[in-house]
């Protein structure tokens, strides 16, 4: 069986990728930095992306047929070291091992001021620390491994457990916290299973270059929160709609990704959030349905 290495295998996306890859017949190796191992059918490795020599040694010993690099952090003192420099280390190791590489990037690389959806041709224009780290990761990966696939995606939700985005919404809906949801920040939430299928399909077609894989419907963070709350049987009356501070506050307002090319190229369906979280909810809100 071909061997697939998934970094960040205990993360929300990584865990789904492990599950789907095993079902497809891959031999799977997965990494974790500190989380308990899951999926006993996979081979698990402890990997700290801050340690270049050890990362390169472990990947070189495995020589996987393909690597999906999901591991990153979104904040904290090691943000750049792990998210940007760690991606370069993985890319160098993948190139040296002759492994196909799929690097996971983010819609956070944009400033959000473009009036229309972002395509694969749009250049990064980050305005916050995470966006800068992810944008630099793309450049470093491309330099170390020009044939890599770089998948840009959006808010991930809809798995067997709640994503961090969904958990915040449910906590607020249940009165366990206060949080404002931006009514003018647009994203393309993607169901984690759809995203994993798309990523695995990039391996099958040996895709190279940038590819947007996100949900087909653009919604505000506030509307997304409403749909999640209602899907899980909560009232949305506790959800507070607020305005984004915009670029001055480090918040991109329009992060809509155009994923039409991915759907045509990969032959996958990337459902919109209305379709996943009960289409009738969108109708009851008087909002467009994808």
N, C-alpha and C positions, 0 to 999 in steps of 0.2 A: 504493500500500500504506500502511496506517496505520503510524505511527512509534511505537516503544516504546523508552523510555530505561531502562536498567538500571544503577543505580549499584553500584559494587563488582563490575563484570562479570568480573573475573579471580578473584574469590573462589570458594569451593567451591559455594555455591548460585548465585551470579551466573553462573558459567560454564555451569551446567546450564540456567539460565533463557535465556541467550543461545542455546544450542543448540536448545532446544525452541521458542523463539519464532521463530527462523529457519525451523524445520521447519513451523511453523504458517502461514508466509507473512507474518510481520511484517517490516517494515524495522526493523532494530535498531541503536540507538546504545547504547554502553556506556562506562562510565567506569572509570578506574584511577588510583590515586594514584602507585604506584611499581612495580607488577608489570608484566612484559612483556605486551604485547597478545596476545590469542589470537583465534581465530575470524575469519579474514580477511574473511568476508562481512559482518561488522558494522562500523559506523563507530565509531571509538574516540576518546575524549576524555580528556585529563588533567584531573582535578578534585581540588582540595584543599578539603574541606569546612570547613576553618578560615578560608577566605577567602570571606566572604559575597558581596561584590560580584561576584567572578569567577564564583562558582557560579550566582548569579541571572542574570548576563549570558549564560552559556553555555546555561542551560536556556531562558531567554527567547528566544535566537536559534533554538534547535531547535524550540520549541513542539511537543513530542511529544504524541501522542494520550493516552498513558498513561506513567506512571513507576512502576517498582518500585524501591523504595529498600532495598537490602540492605547498603549500606556502613556499617561501624562498626568500632570496635576494642574489645577486651575488657579491656584493661589499659594501663598506661602513663600518662605525664603528659598526653596528649591525649585520654584516655578520655572525659571529659565534653564537651570542645569538639567532638569528632567525633561521638560516639554520640548525645548529647542535642542540643546546639546545632546541629550539622550537620544533624540531622533536621528541626529547625525551619526552617532555611534552605531545604532542599529543599522542604518543605511550602509555604512562602511562595511560592517560585518556581513550584511546580506550580499553586497557586491562581491566581497572576497570569497563567499561561500557559493556563489552562483545561484543564489536563491531569488525567486521572484519576490518583489516587495510591493506591498500595498500599505501606504502610510495614511492614517486617518487625520484629516484636518478639520477645520471648523468654519462656520459662517462668521465667527467673531473676528476674522481677519479684515473685515471691511469697516469703513467708518459709518455706513448706513445712510449716507446722504444722497446716494443715487436714486432717482425717481422710479426706476424700473428694476426688474429682477436681475440678479447677478448671474452671469454665465461663466463658463470655464475660461473665457478670454479675459475676464476682468482681473486687474492686478490688485493685490492686497493693499489696503490703506488703513492699518490698525490704529486704534485710538486708546487702547487700554493695555495693561501689562500682559494679560492672557492673549489678547489679539496679536501683540508684538511677538510673543513667544511662539505662537502657532504660525505666524507669517514667516518668522525666521526659520522655523523648523522646515517649512516648505522649501525655502531657498537652500538650506543646508542639505536636505535630502536630495534635491535635484542635482546639487553639485557633486555629492558623493556617489549618487546612483542615478544617472540621467534617464534610465529606462524604467524607473519606479512609477507606480500608479499612485496618485495623490487624490484621495476621496474627501471632498468637502461635504460636510453634513450639518444638521441643525439640531434642535432640541430632540432628545431621544426619549421615548415613553412606550408604554403599552406592553411590557413584558409580564412574566409570571409574578414578579414582585414590583412594587412601586419604584419608579425612578426617583431621583432626588427632586426633580421638578414636581412630580405628582405628589410626593410626600409633603412638600411645603404647602401645596394647595389643600390637601386633605387636613393637615394640621390647622391651617387657618379656618377652613370650613367647620372644623370641629371645635373651634374656640381655643386651640392650644398655642396660639401665637398671633401676632399682628404683622401683616406684610402687604405692601401695595403692589398691584400688578399693572404693568404699563399698558395703557389702552392705545398708545401710538407707536409701540415697538412691534414690528411685524416679523414673524418667523415662519418657517415651514416645518413644523414638528413631524418627525418620522417615527413610525412604529418600529420598534427594535428588530422584530422579525423580518420586516421588509428590508430594513437597512442591511442586516446580516446576509440576506439572500443576494442583495445587490453586490455587496463586497465579495462574497464567494464567487459570484458570476464574473467579476473582474479577473479572477484567477483563471477561470475556465477559458475566457477569451483572450488572455494574456494582454490585458489592456495596459497601455503606457500613457503617462501624462495625467493631466488634471481632469477630474470628473465630479460633477455635483450629484450626490445621492441624498435627496431629502423628500419630505412629503409633498404631494402635489397641490396642497391647499395652503395659502398664506393666511395666517390669523394673527391677531394681536395677542400679547401675553395674557391680557385680561380675558379675552374670549376663550383662549386655551384653558385658562383656569376655570371658567364657567363650565366648559364642556367636561373637563376632568371631574369636577365636583359633582355634576349631575350624573355622570356615568357611574360613579361610585355611590350613588344614592344620597348625596348630601345636598343641602340647600346652598345656593350661591350668595345668599344675602350677607354673609360675613366677608365676602371678597371685596376688597377696596380697589377701585379703578383710579390710577394716578397717571400723571404725565411724565414721560421720560425726561431726564435732564439733558439728553442729547449729547452731542460730541463734547461739549464743555464739561460734562460730568462723566465722560468716558463710556457713554452708552450709545451704540449704534442703533438708529431707529428703524432702518429698513435693512433687514438681513435676509430678504427673500431670495432663495436660490432657484434658478431655472433648471429643472432636472429632466427636461424632455429628451435631451441627448442620451442620458443614461438609460432611460426607459427604452428608447429605440435601439441603442447599441447592445444593451445587456439582455433585452427581452424579459425584463422584470416589471412588475406592477408596483408602483410606489403610491400607496393610498393616501388620500388627504385625511386630515384629522376628523372631518365631518363623517367620512365613511367608516372610520374606525370607532369613533366615540358616538355612535348613534346619529345617523343622518337627521332624524327628526328633531334633535336638539337644535341644530342649526336653523331649521325652519321655524321653530318656536321662538327663536331669538330675532327673527326677521333678518337674518344674515344670509349671504350667498352660500350655496351648497356646491361643493366641487363636483 
